[in-house]
Amino acid sequence: MNIFLIAILVANGLISYKGFNDPAFFNKYKFHMGRFQAGEQIRLISSAFLHADMSHLAFNMLTLYFFAPVVIGYLGSISFLLVYLVSLIVGGLLTVYFHKNDYNYSAIGASGAVTGILYSAILLQPDMMLGIFFIIPMPAYLFGILYLLYSIYAMRAKNDNIGHTAHFGGAIGGYLMTLIIRPSLVVDHLSMVILLTIPIIILFVMAKMGKL
């Protein structure tokens, strides 16, 4: 297994486990909008290594484990790490942008970074088949489009405790970094590049119109 993937899995596991058993540690390093704006910017990064429980941690790490090899295989180890970190940061920054006036907003989890790896893999290999709920076969590019559209709906509905904004931001980060690292994809997978751009445009148009 790739050394960077192992390092990320271990870091998430150890830091999350510490958070499970140490509420003071968890509260000190989770993302909290008020504390972030007060100068604790480290929370943008540290919160991405904390999880709510074992199922939350397992879901994110399994998703990363399955899709990281695609990104590593096409882009290499260093680029994989770069995509992961940029997706983490962009997911956090988009969260700050959309929740800047909600001083009590808090979030945890590696979902933004993991979603960035997922979307990088989709862009690199759009025709691979995914098993939705391990049962329903679906082309990766179709899943990517539908998931981003669902994330927009969920961001607007605000009826759950999932960090959909971080997911969307992570997807944007993974999408953009993959195109920067491998610009030939614009030619090789032009239709996929355009299709995956549409939900991103919709998001910012709706934000500009005050619909989110």
C-alpha positions in Angstrom: 0.0 0.0 0.0 1.2 3.5 -0.7 3.1 5.2 2.1 1.1 8.5 1.9 -2.2 6.6 1.9 -1.1 4.6 5.0 0.0 7.9 6.7 -3.4 9.5 6.1 -5.4 6.4 7.3 -3.2 6.2 10.4 -3.4 9.9 11.2 -7.2 9.9 10.9 -7.5 6.8 13.0 -5.2 7.9 15.8 -6.5 11.5 16.0 -10.1 10.4 15.8 -9.6 7.8 18.5 -8.1 10.5 20.7 -11.1 12.6 20.1 -13.5 9.8 20.9 -12.0 9.5 24.4 -11.0 13.1 25.2 -13.9 15.7 24.9 -11.5 18.6 25.6 -9.2 17.6 22.8 -12.2 17.1 20.5 -13.7 20.5 21.3 -10.3 22.2 21.0 -9.6 21.0 17.4 -13.1 20.6 15.8 -14.1 23.3 13.3 -16.1 26.1 15.1 -16.9 29.2 13.1 -16.7 31.6 16.0 -13.3 30.2 17.2 -12.0 30.1 13.6 -12.9 33.8 13.1 -11.2 34.6 16.5 -7.9 33.4 15.1 -7.9 29.6 15.5 -7.4 28.8 11.9 -5.7 25.5 12.7 -9.2 24.1 13.2 -9.8 24.2 9.4 -7.1 21.5 9.2 -7.4 19.7 12.5 -11.1 19.1 12.2 -10.6 17.0 9.1 -8.8 14.4 11.2 -11.7 14.1 13.8 -14.8 12.0 13.4 -18.0 11.7 15.3 -17.8 7.9 15.9 -16.3 4.7 14.4 -18.9 4.4 11.7 -18.2 7.9 10.5 -14.5 7.2 10.5 -14.8 3.8 8.8 -17.0 5.2 6.0 -14.6 7.9 5.1 -11.5 5.7 5.3 -13.0 2.9 3.3 -14.1 5.4 0.6 -10.5 6.8 0.6 -9.0 3.2 0.5 -11.1 2.2 -2.5 -10.5 5.4 -4.7 -7.0 6.5 -3.7 -5.3 3.8 -5.8 -7.0 5.2 -9.0 -5.5 8.7 -8.3 -2.1 7.3 -7.3 -2.1 5.0 -10.4 -2.7 7.9 -12.7 -1.1 10.9 -11.0 1.5 9.4 -8.6 2.0 9.6 -4.9 3.0 13.2 -4.5 0.1 14.4 -6.6 -2.3 12.2 -4.7 -1.2 13.8 -1.5 -1.5 17.3 -3.1 -5.1 16.5 -4.3 -6.0 15.3 -0.8 -4.6 18.4 1.0 -6.0 20.9 -1.5 -9.5 19.2 -1.3 -9.4 19.4 2.5 -8.5 23.1 2.4 -11.0 24.1 -0.3 -13.7 22.1 1.5 -13.0 24.1 4.6 -12.8 27.4 2.9 -16.1 26.9 1.1 -17.6 26.0 4.5 -16.3 29.3 5.9 -17.7 31.2 2.9 -21.2 29.8 3.2 -21.4 29.8 7.1 -19.4 32.9 7.9 -22.4 34.5 9.7 -23.3 31.4 11.7 -20.9 31.8 14.6 -22.0 28.5 16.3 -21.5 26.4 13.2 -19.2 23.4 13.8 -18.0 20.5 11.7 -15.7 17.5 11.7 -14.5 14.8 9.4 -12.3 14.0 6.4 -15.3 14.0 4.0 -14.1 17.1 2.1 -10.7 15.6 1.4 -12.1 12.2 0.7 -14.7 13.6 -1.7 -11.9 15.4 -3.5 -10.1 12.1 -4.1 -13.4 10.5 -5.2 -13.9 13.2 -7.8 -10.4 13.1 -9.0 -10.8 9.4 -9.6 -14.1 10.0 -11.4 -12.4 12.6 -13.6 -9.5 10.2 -14.3 -11.6 7.2 -14.9 -15.2 8.4 -15.6 -16.4 5.1 -17.1 -15.6 2.9 -14.1 -18.7 1.4 -12.5 -19.6 2.1 -8.9 -21.8 -0.1 -6.8 -24.3 2.3 -5.1 -25.1 0.7 -1.7 -22.9 -2.1 -3.0 -25.8 -3.2 -5.2 -26.9 -0.6 -7.8 -24.4 -0.3 -10.7 -23.8 3.3 -11.9 -21.2 4.9 -14.1 -18.8 7.1 -12.0 -19.5 10.3 -14.0 -23.2 10.0 -13.5 -22.8 9.4 -9.7 -20.5 12.5 -9.6 -23.1 14.7 -11.3 -26.0 13.4 -9.2 -24.1 13.7 -5.9 -23.2 17.3 -6.5 -26.7 18.2 -7.4 -28.0 16.4 -4.3 -25.4 18.3 -2.2 -26.8 21.6 -3.5 -30.3 20.5 -2.6 -29.1 19.4 0.9 -27.3 22.7 1.4 -30.5 24.6 0.6 -32.8 22.3 2.7 -30.5 22.4 5.8 -32.4 19.4 7.2 -29.6 17.2 8.4 -26.2 17.5 10.3 -24.0 16.5 7.3 -21.4 18.9 6.1 -22.5 19.0 2.5 -20.7 22.3 1.9 -17.4 20.7 2.8 -18.2 17.7 0.4 -18.9 20.1 -2.4 -15.8 22.2 -1.7 -13.7 19.0 -1.6 -15.1 17.9 -4.9 -14.2 21.3 -6.4 -10.7 21.1 -5.0 -10.2 17.5 -6.3 -11.6 18.5 -9.7 -9.5 21.6 -10.2 -6.2 20.1 -8.9 -6.6 17.0 -11.1 -7.1 19.3 -14.2 -4.0 21.4 -13.2 -1.9 18.3 -12.7 -3.2 16.5 -15.8 -4.5 19.3 -18.2 -4.7 16.7 -21.1 -7.9 15.5 -19.5 -9.6 18.6 -20.9 -9.0 17.0 -24.3 -9.2 13.3 -23.4 -12.4 13.6 -21.3 -13.8 16.9 -22.5 -17.5 15.9 -22.2 -16.9 14.7 -18.6 -15.0 17.9 -17.7 -18.0 20.0 -18.9 -20.6 17.8 -17.3 -18.9 17.9 -13.9 -18.6 21.7 -14.2 -22.3 22.2 -14.5 -23.2 21.6 -10.8 -20.4 23.8 -9.7 -21.7 26.7 -11.9 -25.2 26.0 -10.6 -24.0 26.3 -7.0 -22.4 29.7 -7.4 -25.2 31.1 -9.5 -27.7 30.0 -6.7 -25.4 31.5 -4.1 -25.2 34.8 -6.0 -29.0 34.9 -6.2 -29.3 34.2 -2.5 -31.0 30.9 -3.0 -28.7 29.0 -0.6 
